[in-house]
Amino acid sequence: MYKQKLMLPLIGAAMLAGAHSSALATQVSITVENLAPSGGLYFTPLWVGFHDGTFDSFDLGATAGSSIEAIAEEGDVSGIRADFASVAGGTDGVVTGPAGFPGPPVFDPGESSSLVINLNPSTNRYFSFSSMVIPSNDAFIGNDNPMAYEIFDATGVFAGPLDILVLGNEIWDAGTEVNDGQGAAFSALGGTSTDEMASISVHSGLGSLLGTSTVAGTTIDPVLGDFTQTGFQLARITINAVPEPGLLALFGLGIGLMLTSGKRRAPIEPMAAV
């Protein structure tokens, strides 16, 4: 009985913590999935950044900066990470693929991978991301609105879970290389790329790269790689609190059930009068 009385406040605390875990979350998991089936598109390791809403990596209709150009042409995130280092209180990282084929840890069709990262709710309120779509000359994904994805509200409460679905009409053309497939990253076509001085726009499709081979030895299916199709899904990015809201409450409830389901001692019968 004494042990049960001692455990009750602990159970209550665990349940309370579970109920309010979203308000206290400073650690989140980012899960990235390539939704393309076999024969579809790949994409490079995904840069992720959490900030106060002021980090704007690019704008549709504007000229791509050197950091976005490096991502869109080579999948190189070193430039954007250097830019992001100047953001006060910003936290960033890179989610890599599970290294399906010998080579860079890109996200093959059907693959997924996760990253757990510590955040400060007051300075890491918003989420940004970027990655290169391959094979391509300069196709990439990312959010041009730095406040599009809110992770914590103004009071620091976790606003998720957040589920971001990247569709075909959200694949961007950096406008830095001509889309002729020549010299395209991850392509086996070879050749030399041609510089282009265009602005960032919605990508019009891979064109000559469809039906060609990748350096992984696979072939981009002309249908499965055509992201101009209505409803085309390239990627899903899921952000959740760690531990997920409600898990601690379930844990506390489980302990309570265990305690109350134990055998009770039989009452002591009064001694019969002699």
N, C-alpha and C positions, 0 to 999 in steps of 0.2 A: 504493500500500500504506500509506504514511504517513497519507494522508487517511482511509482506511478505519479504521485503528487509532484515529485521533483521533475519528472519528464514533461508534465503538462505545459509549464511555461515555455520549455524549449520547443515543444511541438508547435505551440501557438506562435512563437517567434519565427519558426521555419515557414509556417503557413503565411504569416504576415510578410516575410521576406519574399516569398514566391509571388504574392499578390502585388507587391510593389517593385519587383525586380526590374521592370521596364523603366521605372523612374530612377533607379540607381545604376543602370547599366553603363559601364565604361569600357566594356569589352564586347566586340561584335565579331561575327563570322561573315565572311564574304564568300559565297559559293558561285562559281562561274561554270556554265554549261554551254557546250557547243551543241545546238539543237539540230544541226544538219545531219541527215543520214549519210551512210557510206556513199562516197561519190560526190559529196557536197563540199562546201567551202571550209577552210581552216581560218584560224586567226592567231595572232601572236600573243605572248604573255600580256595580260591586261594590267595597265597601270591604274591604280586607284588612289584617290586623294580625298581627304576629309578636311574641311576648311570652314571659314566664317561666312562664306558666300561671296567673297571678293575675288576668287581665283577664276578668271575667265580665259580658258586655254585657246579658244578660237570663236569666230563668228561666221555664220553662213553669209556669203556675199562679200566677205573680206579676203584679203590675201593671207595665205597660211604663213605663220611665223616659222622660224627655223626648227623649233621643237616639234611642231605638228608635222612639218615636212619630213623630219627624221623618223617619226612614227609611221607616217603614211607610206613612205618609200622603203624603209628598212625594218620597221618594227622596233626601232631604237628609242627607249624611254629615258635615256640618260639626260637628254636636254630638258624634258618636261620635269624631271625630278630636280634638276638644278634650279629651274624657274620656281618650282614649288617650295624650295628650301627658303625662299625669301618671305613666304607667307607666315605671319606671326601665329604661332601655335598650331600650324598645319601638321597633319600626320598623313603619310602616304606609304605605299607598298606596291608590290608586284605579285599578281596571282599567276603562277605558271602552270602550264599543262602537265599532265602526268608522264610526259616523255614517251609517247607511244612508239615512235620510230627513232632510229639512231640519228641524233641531231638536236636542234634547239627544242626546248620544251613547249612547243606550240600546242594549241588545242585542236586535236583531230576531230572530225565529225563524231558525235556521240560521246565525247569525253567531258569530264568535269573535274574540278579541283577546288580546294577551299583554302582560305587564309584567315587566321584569327589575329585581330589587331586591337590594341588598347587605345581608347579615345577619351578626349576631354570634352564632355557635352557642351561646354561653354564656348570652345573655340573650334570644335569639329562638327558643327551643326549640319553642314551640307556635304554632298557626295559628288565627285566627278570621276570620270573614267576615260580611258582611251586605249585603242589597240588597232593594229593593221589587219585588214582582211587580205588573206592570201589564197591563191596567187593573184597579184594585181600589180599595176604600176604605182598607184598612189591612193588606194581605197582604204578608208579607216572608219572606225566608230568612236563615238564620244558624245558628250552633251555640251552644246554651245551655250546653254543657259546655266550659269554656275549655281543658281538656286532652284534648279528643276527638281532635285531630289533631297528632301529634308530628312535627316536621320534623327535629330533631336529637336523638340520644340523649344520655345523661348525659355521655358522653365527647366530645361534639361531632361525632360521625359523622353524616352526612346519612342520614336514615331513609327517604328516598324511593326512586324516584319515588312521589309520593302522588297517588292518583286518587279524587276525591270526587264521587260521583254524587248529585245532589239530586233526590229523588223527590217525588211529589205529597203523600205523608203527612208530608213535611218542610217544607211551606209553612205558615207560622204566621199566625194571626190576632192582631194586636196588641191587639184589644179596645178600641181607642180611638175607632172610628167604627162606626156601624151599617152592615152590609153590604147596603145597598139600591141601590147603584150611583149614588146621587145625589151629585154633587160628587166623584165618584171620579177620581183622577189618571189621565190619559192616555185618559179616556173622553170621547166626544162627546155623552154623554147630557145633560150640564149639571146644573143643580140645585144644591142646597145640602146639604152633608153634615150628619149629626147625630152629636153626641158620644155616646160610650158609655163607661161605667165598668166594663168587664169585664176579666178577666185574660187573659194570653197563653195561647192554646190552639192545637191543630191546626185548621187552617182547614177549614170545612165545604163550601167551593166558592163560585164566583163568582155562581151563581144568575142574577139578573136581568141581569148583564153579558154572559152568553153570548149570542151572536148579534147583539150590538150593535157599533157602529163605534168605532174608536179615532181619536185626533187625527191619526194618520198616514194616515187614509183607508182603513184596512183593516177587516175584520170578524173578530171572534173567533168561530171555528167552534164551534158548540155541543158538538161531540165533541172536537175537538183542544184546546179550552180547558178541558175538564172534568178537572181534576187529581185528582178523587176516584176516577178509574178506577184499578184495580189495575195496577201497573207503570208508571204515568205518570212520564216523565222530563223534568224541566225544564232542568237544567243539569249541566255537568261542569266541575270545577275540577281542573286538573292542575298539580302542582308538581314541578319537576325541577331538578337541579343544573346549573350553567353553568360549564364545559362538561359535557355529560352524561357520567356514568361510562363509561369504556371508549373514548371518542373519542381521547384522547391515546395510549392503548395501540395503537389501530389506526393512528394516525399514525406512531408509532414503528416498528411492524411494517412499514408501507409503505415507510419510508425504508430499513429493513434489506433488504427485498426488492429495492429499487432498486439498492442498493450491490452486493449479491451477484449480481444479474443482469447486471452490466456485463461487457463483453468482457474476458477475461483475456489478458495478453500471452503469446505463444507462447514456450515455453522456448528458450533459445539452444543450438543444436546445438554439440557440441564440435568443435573444428577437427580435421580429419583429419590423421593423421600424414603427414609428407612423406617 
